[in-house]
Amino acid sequence: MIMSDVPASGATANASATTTDVQGDTFQHDVVRNLICRQARYPDIATTHDWYMALAYSVRDRMLARWAASTKTYAAKDVKVACYLSAEFLIGPQLGNNLLNLDMTSEAREAMRALGQSLDDLLAIEEEPGLGNGGLGRLAACYLDSLATLEIPAIGYGIRYEFGIFDQEIRDGWQAEITDKWLQKGNPWEIVRPDVSHYVSFGGNTQSETDAQGRLRVRWIPARQVKGVACDMPMQGYRVNTCNVLRLWKSEAVESFDFQDFNAGEYYEAVEEKVVSETLSKVLYPNDEPEAGKRLRLAQQYFFVSCSLQDMLRLMDAKGTPLDKFPDLFAAQLNDTHPSIAVAELMRLLIDDRLLSWDAAWDITQRTLAYTNHTLLPEALEKWGLPLFQSLLPRPLEIIYEINRRFLQDVRRQFPDDEARVKRMSLIDETGERKVRMAHLATVGSHSVNGVAALHSELLKQTVLHDFAEMFPERFFNVTNGVTPRRFLMLSNPELARLLDQTIGNGWRRDLAQLDALAAHADDTALHDAWRTIRRGNKTALAARIQNATGIDVDPAALFDIQVKRIHEYKRQHLNALYIISLYRRLLRDPNLDTAPRCFIFGGKAAPGYAMAKLIIRLINGIAEVVNNDTKIGNRMKVVFYPDFNVKNGHWIYPAADLSEQISTAGKEASGTGNMKFMINGALTIGTLDGANVEIREEAGAENFFLFGLTAQQVEERKQAGYRPAEYAQGNDDLRDALDQIAQGRFSRGDKQMFQSLLDNLLKHDPFLVLADFADYVACQDRVSEAWRDTRLWTRMSIMNTARSGKFSSDRAIAEYGEHIWKTRATRIDLARS
Ligand code: 26Q
């Protein structure tokens, strides 16, 4: 099958010819044909990468038959499509997941074996598209998997970054950032559609005029335009025919780039224009917080949002749906405020291009859009200065002013004589340099606002969006995050999946809540033995990878204590580090101390400009160097910083964890999703009452969770009362000693300066209460060690964690979004009849 034969979404096609074509041949034959016809190689000289490409194309062909059927069904039937707008989609390697979802892993393994290739080798060489920073981007990917699996018509809309999140290397203990070149050898999953493109305007100014009907019209005369071209990736559901699309926009110069009439000066200007246009989708910003004044970032956001909304309008036109039915055809979810310019852009498209009245346009906009908030941290709330906004997006800014004018009128009507409230709620922050508050824009322009865990959704209503929750209580929801059990259990822990099948049947594969049946077997000795054997196998596999990546030898019999996530002060990797130092010092003082051997494993990237996060990585590596080489310690503890934590490495890490570190300052982590990946795989959690930890503990049972630390309310009270971190160091010998060791250069080869800023910060400010929680954390870690020594007890707790993890499937989360927010329904795709 030739890829340009596949119709664009919204068009119709007869898939039966291609379906027969693909299915008529054996799979092995398909692979060889793709090797020759697409890779232009023949078997004798093909490299492993050639075989990978040939296999991937053959798998893609199977998906495209289902994609055509899905697209045709959506175009023909009265369906509502969920559009997930996100600046990030951290989808991970695709081959294994697509084989799993198509239920053809064994077939592919067999075919490749017959061709002299190992499927595992081919899986191993796949580059992962790192089109995201962390939790938020990975959540979007899990949701696409669940949407397709639940047979909900859906499109993911985002940006096709040429360079995704950097690869991390560790040099001399420091993080080094290496450019991510994921597209260098081609992306077999992508289908570029030059025919699906939209123009996006930037800069210039606006003019008002009255049209022939006497209506006031605004014309935006932009300084430049950029073209967005659709690059599609198929998103196959698990054992269903539904195949949805992830549509990522790549920026290009507009065609009017003209070689005809130029003198030399104009030629170079024209080339420069082309370069600037193509820069838009060049690189993912590697920060998981906004940075002030980054013009290109705002341009990226507007670029992908405008392309996506124009695309939805195009699909609606193709279907012949009238404009006022737009909210019945599409639900658009805004993944944080990054796409929140959609509020102004949809208004602009409806008013300026489609000539709707303000009120009609506003009704459509609000009924279409919904907003998910992922943070309460004030520094992480997106705001854009007016001068920048004005110069880049003059027309959308005008619309924001008008939205604000009308909105503040409503506020004054509902809350008379409360100008303080008006100031707090305004879409424009006038406290310092004037800025657009994107969270306010998203809230005002949406019919639904949700947080990502129960605690977070409550705090959202009490803090950053308090005034809005008072004014529009009916808009506020909670949808606790979830993760896909396909990738994070079936694919990455196949042995455990098989054991679950044997123990409780395979119903859990379609409905993760059925894992609950495992609880009845929690004391079954045979299950305990099988459970531990599998976990030991997973730990041995991770140990081999650790040896390979770092040269450190770890013993799979040790307790694997793992913290993997972005490096952030609020996530408190340094609290973990301080505990490790104190344990090390204890072991030195008392060589006969009878403790459980532990292997502490860290992983995670630091934003390149976040000095403190980079210093924390250096500290962990400094501790590792000392501890791992101290013969007095032997194998009783090891410390590892596993470089380049990403989705692919996660596949090896989550199934090998005994203990999951979820130790953020209460009230700061919106949800967390790594916590769920660990739990599903049978790790126990040591954690604070933060984000989804609260619900994890509720589900697992308090007896199967290691809780420590201040609550969100206590954190606030402690701060109100004037928190003095140095007092905690004074009052705790172990803590003072650990800090002293750092100060003396023990973990920096004698350099007493290296960690000075970190120590100063902890002792003088400690904004995330590391020192206040230290003692309780140590006490809790001691309880962990006690429990670990009772193998039966630990295994039971591990089984109970998996058994009670059903709630944390992204299928449950997507079902809630579908029912309460989008009003979408499952649509069965019939392959035979398409
Ligand atoms: C914004 C503007 C400019 C540049 C970058 C950004 C930006 C990029 C990424 C801001 C935030 C992010 C990512 C945030 C994130 O990953 N948040 C996490 O979302 C998860 C899914 O809901 C939660 O589980 C985590 O608790 C939350 O931290």
Residues whose N, C-alpha, C, O or C-beta is under 5 A from the ligand:
A	BS01	26Q	N133 G134 G135 L136 L139 Y285 N287 D288 E289 P290 E291 R297 H374 V452 E669 A670 S671 G672 T673
